Amino acid sequence: MFQIISASAILVVTVIVMVLFFRKHRFFPTVIVIALPLIFLFMLVGYYLDGLVPAIAASQDYSKEKRDLVLRFVALHVWIPYFVVSDRVKRTFGR
């Protein structure tokens, strides 16, 4: 049930971010800085809940998901400072 709710929430957030990006809206950097950790938290909670089911925790896909979470965690710490500090972002999305 959590997977369905989180996937739906991630889809809604992604669509909002895409619309703001293509319109070059001034709120895009703020929304993306909030959306990236929010999506990561949904994925982290989903990973934890999946680990509570022994059949899922023993699968190879579950171990691959751990690697994906680590990569997303690193990407999170690269993109957020970029959107906060970058002059290019301020010029593109500022008004």
RODO-2510 file (C-alpha; in nm, 4 decimals, decimal comma):
residues 95
     n   res          X          Y          Z
     1     m     0,0000     0,0000     0,0000
     2     f     0,2859     0,2369     0,0841
     3     q     0,4440     0,1697    -0,2562
     4     i     0,1286     0,2822    -0,4365
     5     i     0,0943     0,5975    -0,2274
     6     s     0,4615     0,6894    -0,2539
     7     a     0,4757     0,6213    -0,6289
     8     s     0,1707     0,8419    -0,6789
     9     a     0,3211     1,1191    -0,4660
    10     i     0,6514     1,0967    -0,6526
    11     l     0,4658     1,1161    -0,9839
    12     v     0,2739     1,4271    -0,8757
    13     v     0,5893     1,5975    -0,7461
    14     t     0,7776     1,5105    -1,0650
    15     v     0,5042     1,6550    -1,2862
    16     i     0,4972     1,9762    -1,0820
    17     v     0,8759     2,0070    -1,1027
    18     m     0,8712     1,9457    -1,4796
    19     v     0,6061     2,2117    -1,5384
    20     l     0,7970     2,4654    -1,3300
    21     f     1,1220     2,3772    -1,5074
    22     f     0,9896     2,4155    -1,8608
    23     r     0,8138     2,7407    -1,7742
    24     k     1,1386     2,8626    -1,6120
    25     h     0,9364     2,9640    -1,3098
    26     r     1,1157     3,1424    -1,0283
    27     f     0,9892     2,8879    -0,7707
    28     f     1,1570     2,5950    -0,9484
    29     p     1,4826     2,5990    -0,7453
    30     t     1,2897     2,6122    -0,4177
    31     v     1,0556     2,3315    -0,5198
    32     i     1,3379     2,1077    -0,6443
    33     v     1,5347     2,1609    -0,3222
    34     i     1,2291     2,0406    -0,1298
    35     a     1,1327     1,7662    -0,3782
    36     l     1,4700     1,5889    -0,3955
    37     p     1,4904     1,5018    -0,0238
    38     l     1,1179     1,4261    -0,0150
    39     i     1,1502     1,1713    -0,2959
    40     f     1,4592     1,0247    -0,1314
    41     l     1,2708     0,9850     0,1982
    42     f     0,9834     0,8065     0,0234
    43     m     1,2333     0,5684    -0,1336
    44     l     1,4170     0,5137     0,1941
    45     v     1,0976     0,4327     0,3846
    46     g     0,9892     0,1997     0,1028
    47     y     1,3256     0,0248     0,1179
    48     y     1,2929    -0,0199     0,4934
    49     l     0,9386    -0,1542     0,4671
    50     d     1,0416    -0,3929     0,1887
    51     g     1,3178    -0,5227     0,4139
    52     l     1,0612    -0,6297     0,6705
    53     v     0,9321    -0,8940     0,4281
    54     p     1,1794    -1,1871     0,4343
    55     a     1,1149    -1,2967     0,0751
    56     i     1,1829    -0,9469    -0,0583
    57     a     1,4860    -0,8919     0,1670
    58     a     1,6480    -1,2107     0,0306
    59     s     1,6076    -1,1128    -0,3352
    60     q     1,8832    -0,9713    -0,5550
    61     d     1,6685    -0,6746    -0,6529
    62     y     1,6596    -0,5654    -0,2908
    63     s     2,0392    -0,5540    -0,2711
    64     k     2,0509    -0,3546    -0,5960
    65     e     1,8048    -0,1091    -0,4473
    66     k     2,0512    -0,0402    -0,1651
    67     r     2,3123     0,0636    -0,4213
    68     d     2,0573     0,2893    -0,5931
    69     l     1,9759     0,4567    -0,2619
    70     v     2,3435     0,5311    -0,1994
    71     l     2,3802     0,6826    -0,5475
    72     r     2,0682     0,8936    -0,4991
    73     f     2,1992     1,0087    -0,1612
    74     v     2,5218     1,1275    -0,3248
    75     a     2,3288     1,2940    -0,6087
    76     l     2,1097     1,4655    -0,3514
    77     h     2,4175     1,6239    -0,1968
    78     v     2,5418     1,7410    -0,5346
    79     w     2,2221     1,8861    -0,6815
    80     i     2,0838     2,0693    -0,3801
    81     p     2,3930     2,2901    -0,3338
    82     y     2,3965     2,3493    -0,7090
    83     f     2,0390     2,4788    -0,7095
    84     v     2,1041     2,6914    -0,4008
    85     v     2,4383     2,8462    -0,4984
    86     s     2,4596     2,8468    -0,8794
    87     d     2,4561     3,1797    -1,0612
    88     r     2,3264     3,0066    -1,3731
    89     v     2,0207     2,8841    -1,1826
    90     k     1,9625     3,2328    -1,0453
    91     r     1,9874     3,3867    -1,3916
    92     t     1,7629     3,1257    -1,5527
    93     f     1,4931     3,1056    -1,2895
    94     g     1,5201     3,4453    -1,1220
    95     r     1,3037     3,7394    -1,2105
***
